[in-house]
Amino acid sequence: MNQKIIIGVTDCSKFEIYSNWVLSFGENLEIIRLGYKFQNFDAIKKCNGIVLTGGEDVHPRFYNRSEYYEYCYEDDIDEERDKFEFRVLSYTEENQIPVLGICRGMQVGNVYFGGTLIPDIAAWGKFNHAKMPDQSDRYHEIIVNPSSWLNQIVNTDKGMVNSNHHQSTDKTGKGLIVSAISPDGVTEAMERLYPEGKSFLCFVQWHPERLKDQKSPFSKNLHEAFINAIKINL
């Protein structure tokens, strides 16, 4: 029997783009939109996997750096979303549910595991990683650790990805390790330091759901690895 796979995708302003990407590879998939505004946390019990989507800045109080607040976008902070997604991660860790975190998803994931964030990359003296002046996605190269689990997924040490963020991870959370960086040293992907016996966990800073080349290993291979990890758990 071809069992339907149910994936929880966290609510955000561009939810449909993430949802369409998850559904786009011809699998027997169903999406549940998870968010505090829907008061539907219990729906996570139906989910075989979770995608943490992009969006707002994580409030710096959650990583004990309240003084960073002035570097955040005040109209782009949602503490209720932060708290909801910490609960999601708590559930996935307790129940061995595969997780793919994208952009903010990596940032909130790193904070959950005890890491910190750089609240504004440019203010910290690195190149701009936000959108281009015409509002299109910026693109840049990333370097993938040859010995990382991510490298086994994408099968390459380098590649071009899109970039649309002004925050990034700083101190890496406990139990995580950086698996890809940009040429100027910004973390672009994270994975478990000790994955043996634990569920799929992949955090990426780029947006696989809207890469120009959807056949790129940084989109297609990620999706396939995530779905295959879910199938193993069924």
C-alpha positions in Angstrom: 0.0 0.0 0.0 1.3 3.4 -1.0 0.8 5.3 2.3 0.1 9.0 2.2 2.9 11.1 3.7 1.7 14.0 5.8 4.1 17.0 6.2 3.6 19.9 8.5 4.7 23.2 7.0 4.9 26.1 9.4 2.8 29.2 8.6 4.4 32.2 7.0 3.6 35.0 4.5 4.9 32.9 1.6 3.4 29.6 2.7 2.1 28.6 -0.7 5.6 28.7 -2.2 6.9 26.3 0.4 3.8 24.1 0.2 3.9 23.9 -3.6 7.6 23.0 -3.5 7.0 20.2 -1.0 4.1 18.8 -3.2 6.0 19.3 -6.5 7.9 16.1 -6.8 5.0 13.7 -7.6 4.9 12.0 -4.2 1.8 10.9 -2.4 1.9 13.9 -0.1 -0.4 16.0 2.0 0.3 19.3 3.7 -0.9 20.5 7.1 -0.4 24.3 7.7 0.9 24.6 11.3 0.8 27.9 13.1 -0.2 29.5 16.4 -2.8 31.6 14.6 -4.7 28.4 13.8 -4.4 27.0 17.3 -3.6 23.7 15.8 -0.5 22.5 17.5 -2.1 19.1 18.1 -2.2 18.5 14.3 1.5 17.8 14.5 0.6 14.3 15.8 -0.6 13.5 12.3 2.7 14.7 10.6 5.4 12.4 9.4 7.8 15.3 8.7 8.1 19.0 9.4 9.3 21.9 7.2 10.3 25.1 9.2 9.8 28.0 6.8 11.4 31.4 6.4 10.1 34.7 7.7 10.5 37.0 10.7 13.6 37.7 12.8 13.9 35.5 15.9 13.5 37.7 19.0 17.0 38.1 20.5 15.7 37.5 24.1 15.3 33.9 23.2 19.1 33.6 22.9 19.9 36.0 25.7 21.0 38.9 23.6 18.3 41.4 24.2 20.7 44.2 23.3 20.6 43.0 19.7 16.9 44.0 19.4 17.9 47.4 17.8 19.5 45.4 14.9 16.3 43.5 14.2 13.4 44.6 12.0 10.8 45.7 14.6 7.9 45.2 12.3 9.2 41.7 11.5 9.3 40.0 14.9 6.7 37.5 16.1 7.4 36.1 19.5 4.3 33.9 19.4 5.7 32.3 16.2 9.1 31.8 17.9 7.5 30.0 20.9 5.2 27.9 18.7 8.2 26.7 16.6 10.2 25.9 19.7 7.3 23.7 20.7 7.4 22.1 17.2 11.1 21.3 17.6 10.6 19.9 21.0 8.0 17.5 19.7 10.1 16.5 16.7 13.1 15.8 18.9 11.0 13.7 21.4 9.3 11.8 18.7 12.1 11.3 16.1 10.3 13.3 13.4 12.4 14.4 10.3 12.9 18.1 10.1 14.0 20.4 7.2 14.6 24.0 8.3 14.8 26.7 5.7 16.3 30.3 6.2 14.5 31.4 9.4 14.0 27.7 10.0 17.7 27.3 10.5 17.9 30.3 12.7 15.1 29.3 15.0 16.5 25.7 15.1 19.9 26.9 16.1 18.4 29.0 18.9 16.4 26.0 20.1 19.6 24.0 20.4 21.2 26.8 22.5 23.0 28.7 19.7 23.0 32.4 19.0 22.4 34.6 16.0 24.1 37.5 14.3 21.2 40.0 14.2 22.4 41.9 11.1 25.1 40.4 8.9 26.1 43.7 7.2 26.4 45.4 10.6 28.8 42.7 11.7 31.1 43.5 8.9 30.3 40.9 6.2 28.9 41.2 2.7 25.2 41.8 2.3 23.2 38.6 2.1 19.8 40.2 1.6 17.8 40.8 -1.6 19.2 42.7 -4.5 18.1 46.4 -4.9 15.5 45.2 -7.5 14.1 42.8 -4.8 15.3 39.7 -6.7 17.1 37.0 -4.8 20.9 37.5 -4.4 22.9 34.5 -5.6 26.4 33.4 -4.3 28.6 30.4 -4.0 28.6 28.1 -1.0 31.3 25.7 0.1 30.1 22.3 1.4 32.2 20.4 3.9 33.5 17.4 2.0 33.1 15.1 5.1 29.6 16.3 6.0 26.3 14.4 5.7 25.0 17.3 3.5 27.8 16.5 1.0 26.5 13.0 0.6 23.1 14.5 -0.2 24.1 17.1 -2.8 27.2 15.2 -4.1 29.3 18.3 -4.6 31.7 20.5 -2.6 30.5 23.8 -4.1 27.4 25.3 -5.6 25.3 28.4 -6.3 22.4 29.2 -4.0 20.0 32.1 -3.5 20.2 34.5 -0.6 17.6 36.6 1.1 18.4 37.2 4.8 19.9 39.8 7.0 20.4 37.5 10.0 22.5 34.3 10.4 23.7 31.9 13.0 26.6 32.8 15.2 27.5 30.3 18.0 26.4 26.9 16.8 23.8 25.1 19.0 24.7 22.1 21.1 24.6 18.9 19.1 24.8 20.7 15.7 27.7 21.3 13.3 28.1 23.7 10.4 28.1 21.8 7.1 28.3 24.6 4.5 29.5 28.2 4.5 29.6 31.2 2.1 33.0 32.5 1.0 32.8 35.3 3.6 32.2 32.8 6.4 28.4 33.0 6.9 26.9 29.7 7.9 24.8 28.3 5.1 23.8 24.8 6.4 23.8 22.8 9.7 23.3 19.2 10.6 23.6 17.0 13.6 27.1 16.5 15.1 26.2 12.9 16.1 23.4 11.7 13.8 23.6 8.0 14.6 20.3 6.8 15.8 18.6 10.2 15.5 16.0 11.6 13.1 16.8 13.5 9.9 17.7 17.1 10.7 18.9 19.5 8.0 19.0 23.3 8.3 19.8 25.4 5.2 20.0 29.2 4.9 19.1 29.3 1.2 15.6 28.9 -0.3 15.4 25.5 -2.1 11.7 26.2 -2.7 12.5 29.1 -5.1 15.9 28.3 -6.6 15.8 29.2 -10.3 17.1 25.7 -11.0 14.7 23.4 -9.3 16.8 20.4 -10.5 19.8 21.7 -8.6 21.0 19.3 -6.0 20.5 22.1 -3.5 16.8 21.8 -4.1 15.9 18.5 -5.7 18.3 16.3 -3.7 17.3 18.0 -0.4 13.7 17.3 -1.1 14.4 13.7 -2.0 16.5 13.1 1.1 13.9 14.5 3.4 11.1 12.4 1.8 13.2 9.3 1.9 14.0 9.8 5.6 10.2 10.1 6.2 9.5 6.9 4.3 12.0 5.0 6.4 10.1 6.0 9.5 6.7 5.0 8.2 
